[in-house]
Amino acid sequence: MWRQACCRLETEVGSRYDACFGEVVPRRLSGNVLTLGAPNAFVRDHILERFGPLLEVAVGEAAARPMRVELELIPPTGGDDTAGPSPSAQGAAGFNPRYRFATFVIGAGNGLAHAAALKVAQEPGRSLNPLLLHGETGLGKTHLLQATARYAAELPASPSVRYVTAEGFLNGFVRSVSDRRAMPGFRDRYRGVDVLLLDDVQFFAGKERVQEELLHTFTALYERGCQVVLSSDRPPTELGTIDSSLRSRFEMGLVAEVERPDLATRVAILAKLAEAEEISIDPALLAFVAGRVTRNVRELQGALTRLAAHSSLMGRRLDIDLAHELLPDARETEVSIERVEEVVAARFGLPPGELRGRRRTTDVAYPRHLAMHLARELTGASLLSIGRHFGRDHSTVIYADRRVREQVRDDLEARDLVQELTERVQQRR
């Protein structure tokens, strides 16, 4: 039930899903009350404040009856220096049960990343050290990291393995700074392992003190021949506010991109998801859905869940007619740079041509940065094409995109604004 609810939440929340629900786990089900565990009070309170009603709707749809959801605190499995399992005991604790190598669908866009992760899992520290996987959200980076951690932890030599999100590492570091007696334990927790897997390192952008701590941790592990595996939403060369010394270490081993899945891979992903959820679906319908949903694995999963839920709850046949109703044609909703410019300019009360002008005052520069970021996220246009449209070069587009990403990570209002603009851009006119 929780897995089905997560699919709905991923679809509704989008890029904010990992930060909000990535470490939430089901604890108890009693009648019509589902109790979830949150890693800390901040996550619990944020979910209740921002997504409480949506959470209960998602769980209710998955259960096919009205549900109440409660959240309680649990020790974070991968992100606390003072609590949680030891490296050797972490094993499968807190890992998504679907995240194994056997359940990962290999395609043209992720073959190198999969092969490298499997090699590292089989022979940690022997080669490809460090390994950094990068790509857009929802393409399987966390799947590969957790599969690597699980596989390595089960090797006959029983190496100590630690998987942690960047946010979890930062939270533990901050607590240790506030209580100096905890710092030795924090450092032992991450420097004393044989394999360290760190998810979403772009989260460290602009945070100098934790970058310095990570640099020393990385150096200590590397000099001992221990394996480091990292993930990021962009390549090291685009992590502009990460210290150059740390970036250079990220590039010492293998940097592998996880790209958007092609049509054949999307069909295979849908087939595997349907099999796991025991959904009987015609191969022709799988191909139709794969043709409509093109961005990432999460959207594929959300589309399949939406179809299955409507079929089950509304008594409809699971067929192409239903898919036509529920899944918009990507070609009908194709986003252009002009559409992005129009929406952003209207939101800030500016004439569209203003974003292409030379003014650099904040009231124009900030909307221009947002438009460049959204153009890069929502259109298939190249950096050169986006820059040319706004009268700038490609380096300006990279800078604007990076600035907005940093704001989205660190500022809830900026995150909501980008989400609002994204929804407006994608609305049919």
N, C-alpha and C positions, 0 to 999 in steps of 0.2 A: 504493500500500500504506500509506504513512504517513497519508494522508488518511483512509483507512478506520479505521486504528488510532486516530486522533484522535477520531473519532466515538465509539468505545467509551470512550476515556479521558474525554471530556466527559460521557458518561452516568454513569460511575462516580465521577468526581471532583467533578462538579457545579460549584459556584461557585468552587472553588479552581483550576479548569482554567486560566484566563487567567494567574494569578500563577505557576503551576508550569510550564505547557507553552506559554504564549502566544508565547514567543520562541524555542522549540526548533525546529530545522529539520533535515531529513534531509541527510546529507553523502555517505555512501557505502553501497553494498550489495555485499557480497562473500560469495557463498554463503549461508550461514545466519546471517550477522552483519550487522546494520544499525547503522551509526554515525550518531549524531545529534550536532548541535552545540548547545551550551548557551551563553547569553550571558555567564555568569560562573560562578565556582566555587561560589558559594552555591546557585544554581539547580541546577547539576549534582549537588552533594552531597545537596541536599534531595530531588531526584527519586530518586536511587539509594537513599537511606535510607528514604524513605516509600513510593515507588511502583515500585521496581525490579521485583518479581515481576509486578505488574499491567501494567507497561509491556511486559514480554516476552510476557505472555498476549495483550494487545491486538494486538501486532505479529504474533504467531504466528497468531492468528485471521484477521487480514487477509491473511497470506501462505499460510494453509492448510497450514502446516508448522511444526515447532518452530523458534524463532528465538532468537538471542542479541542483546542490545542493548548497545551501548557508547556512552558520551557523552564528547565532547571539547569543549574551549573554543574559541569563535570570537569575534571582535570583535562586540559587539552592534550591530545595524544601525541602531537608532533611539535608543539610549539611552546613548551614551558620548561624552564630550567629547574624548577623546584618540584615538579610533579610529573606524573605519567610514567609509562613503563621504561625500564632500562633498555639500552640499545639491543642487547641480546634477546630481551623478552618482548620487544616491540612487535616482531613478527607481523601478523596480519591485523593487529589491533588498530582500529581507526581507518583502515584502508577500505576503499570501495570494493566490495566482493567481485564486481565485474572487471576490475582492472588487473587483468593477467595478460601475459603474452598470448595465451591461447585464444583470448577474446578480442584481440586487436586485429582489425582488418587492414591488411597490407595493400597499398596501392602505389601508383607512380609517384605520388607526392610525399609519401612518408616512408618509403622503403629503406632509404639510408638511415633515417632516424631510428627505425625499428631494429635494423641490423646492428647498429652501433650500440643501442641500449641492451640488446640481447648479449652482444659480445662482452660488454662491461659487466653484466650480471653474471656471466659464466666465469669470467676471469678478472675480477675487480683489482684495479691497480696495476695490471700488467701492460695495458696500452690504452689509447684514447682517454688520456687523463689530463685535464678534466674533459668531460663531455658536456656540451651545452646544446640543448634543443631550443629552437625558437620558432615562433609562428603565432598567428592570430589566435584569439581565444576560441575555445571549443573544438580544437582540431585533434586533441589527444595527447598533449604533452604530459599532463598529470597522469593519464593512463599509463604512459610509458615509464614515468618516474616511479609510480607505485608498483608497477609490474617488475621493474628492476629491483626495487627494494625487497619485494616479497621473494623473488627468485634468489637473490644473493643471500638473504637471511636463511634460506633452506639448504644452502650448500653444505657438503659434508664437513668442511673446515669450520663451520659455524662462525663466520665473521660477524662482528658487531655492526649493525646497520642502523642508521638514523635518517628518517625522512621527516622534513619539516618545511612548512611554508615560510616564505620570507617574512610575512607578517608575524608568524609565531616566533621566529628567531628574534625579530625586533622587540616583540613584547617581553620575551625573556631577558633580553639585554637591558631594556629599560628598567625592569624590576631589579635586576642585579646592580645596576648603577645606583638605584635609590637605596639599596641595602648592600653595602660593600662586602659584607660577610658571605653573600650569595654568589659573588663573582667567580671564585674558584670553582664552585660546583657547576656554574653555567659553562665555563670554559672546558672543564673536564667532560661535560656532557656532549660537546661537539668536537673537541679536539682528541678525545680518547676513543673514537670509533674507527672502524676499518673502512666503512663506506658512508659518506654523507651525501644526501640528496636534498637539494634546496630548490624549492618551487617558486617561480615568479620573482626572480631577482631584480626585475625592473622596479619593484616596490621600494628598493633601497635608494632610488634616485633622490638626490638632494639631502640625504641623511648622512652627514659626514662621519659622525662618531661610530655609528653601527657599521659603516663601510670600513672604517679602520679596524674594528673588531673582526669583521669578516676577512679582511686581508690577512691578519695574523692567524686566524683559524685556518684559512686556506693554505698559508705557507707551512704551518705546523703539520697539516695532513699530507701535503704534497711531499715534503721532505722525508716523511716516514713511509712514502710509497703507498699511501691510502687513496682510495678512489673518491673523486668528487664528481657529482652529476648535478647539472643546473638546468633550469628552464627560464625562458624569458619570452615576452611578447614581441621582441624585436632582436636583431643581431647586435653583438657587442658594439659595433661601430656606430650604432644609433642610440646607445645609452649615454647620451651626452653629459648628464649630471652625475654619472658614476665616475669615481676617481680613475685617472688613466692607468695607475698601477694595478688597480683591480681589474679594469677592462682588459689589460694586456694578459693577465693571468687567465681570464675567461677564454682567451683565444689561444692558449698554449697547446691545447689538445685538439679535439675535433668540434667544429661548430656545424650542426646539421639542422636544416630547416624542415619544419612540418608544414606542408602546403595544403591548400584547400583540396578536397577529394574530387577526382574527376567522376564522370557519370558512372563508369563501371564500378568504381570503388564505392560510390554512394549506394548503388544497388546492393552490393555485397554487405555494406554496413546495415542497411535496412533489413536485409534477410537475416542477418545475425541477431539484430535487435528483436525482430519478430519471433525468432526461435526462442530467445531467452525469455520473452514475455508470454510465450505460448499463444501467439496471435496467428491464426490461420489466414493467410493473405495470398492472393493470386500473384504470380510473378509479373504479369503485365501491369498490375497496380503498383508493385514495387518500382518498376521502371518509370511509371508515370509520376509517382511521388518524387523519385530521384531527379526527374527532369524539372520539377517545380521548385524543389528545395535544394539550393546549391551552395550555401555559404559554409556550413560546418556540421559537425556530428550532432551537436546539441539541438540544432534546428531540425535535423532529420528525426531525432528521437522525439522531439516535441510534436512534430507533424504526425508521426505514427501513433503516438499516444492520443492525440486529438481525434484522429480518425477512429481508433479503436473505442474510445470513450463514447463518441457520438453513436457509433454503431450499436454498442451495448446498451447505453442508457436510453436512446431514442428508438430502438428497434429497427434501425436502418441497415440495409445491406452494406457490407464493407466492399464498395466497388468504386469504379472511376467516377460515376455520377456524384457520389458523396465527396470524393476528393476534389472534383471540380468546384463544388460549393465551398469547401473549407480551405482550400489551398490556392491562393492567388497565383497567377502565372507570372513568373519573374520577368517575362518580356513585357507584360502589361504594366508592371510597376518599376520598370527600369529607371534608375535615378541618373540624372545628368548633372553636370557642374552648374548649369544654368538654374536648374531646380533648387539645388542647394543654396546658391547665391540669392535667389528670390526669397526663400523661406527665412534665411538668416537676416537679410536686410529688412524684411517686413517685421521680424521679431524685435529689431532694435530701432524701428522707425526711420530707416535710411532708404534712399533710392538705391536700387541695385547697382547702378553705375558707380556709386560711392566706394564700394568695396574694391573696385578696379582702379580707383584713383591713386594719387600720390600722397594723400594726407596720412600722417602717422600718429595723430592724436589718439588717445586711449579709446575715445568713443567710436573710432573707426577701426583702429588696429586690432582691438579685441574681437569684434565681430568678424573681421577678415581672417584672423587666426582660426576662429571657430569654423568658418566656411571652408578653409583649406583642410582642416582636420576632417570635417564631415565628407568633403569631396574625396579625400583619400580613403576613408572608411566605407563609403556607400556607393562609390562609382568604380568603374574599372579603369579610370583614367590614370595615365602615368604621372609621375612627379613633374615631368617636363610640361605635359599638357595642362595640369592644374596651375603650375606657375605661370605659364603663358597666358592662361585665361585671366588671371588676376594681375598681370603685368609684372610678375616677379620671376626669379629663377628658381630652380628646383631646391637649392639649399634653403631658401626662405620657406618653402613648403615643409621641408623636414623640420626646420626650427619651430614653425607654427604648430605642426602636429605634435612635436615633443612637448611643447609648452602646455598645450591643452591636455594631453595625456597626464602630465604631472598634476595639473589642477584637478582633473577628474579623480585621480588617486587620493589626493590630500584634502579635497574640499567637497563636502556633500552637496552644497548648492550648485557648484560647477557640474557635478555628476548629474544632478537632476536636470540642469539646463541642457546639457548635451543629449540626455535621454529624451527630453521634450522636443528638441529640434529634430532629432532622428525620427521620432514618430511623425512629426509634421511633414518632413521630407518624404517619408514613405507612404503617407496617406494618398489615396487616389483622388485626383481632382475631378 
